[in-house]
Amino acid sequence: MNRVTKIFVVAASINITAFLGMFIYAQVAKYYTKALFKEVYGHDKLFVYETYSMALNAAFYVEDMKDTSALIVYYQRLAKLDTGANYINFPLKASITLYEPIYVYKRFGKGSNIVQLIDFNKKCWGYFKAYYYVPTTHIAAPPDSLVKKEEAFDAKYNSDQRVQMINKISAKISPYGWYCSD
């Protein structure tokens, strides 16, 4: 074999191996997610949203336990209408859904300000776990009056083409995993 053919064969072998590795990883991750879903299926479900500013807002969450104290401090300051609450000292992430409940994965005992929730995407079998501030979790869905205000705001705000472009870009980034494009 000449040199070009050898390079082509080696490159093709590396690409096929990488593809098979990613495919196997995604299948194992989906299997694990289905098993995790069966485990938490009977757990409580909670809606996640906040209304501190008298409007319906997505609640912030953190994915690492070490950031939970900053999350608690932020929401406690926000509840007191403290102007320093605008300073956020944790990775900024907001709830995906306001209108659908999320499974409770772990409660940390009576008096705890944090609860760990787990959300599943059953179309591609991805999931993510997150820590939420307990007062932003609710047994009931948001009130219809707040939902209508939010929908009216979204209709007005989303008419801007720059916002539409940002929404398209952010819709492609899935918190459920790289193999989850839905």
Secondary structure, DSSP 8 states (H G I E B T S, - for coil): --HHHHHHHHHHHHHHHHHHHHHHHHHHHHHHHHHHHHHHTTS-EEEE-B-TTSS-B--BEESSGGGHHHHHHHHHHHHTT-GGGG---S---B-S-SSS-EEEEEE--TT-SEEEEEEEETTTTEEEEEEEEGGGEESS---HHHHHHHHHHHHHHTTSHHHHHHHHHHHT--TT-TT---
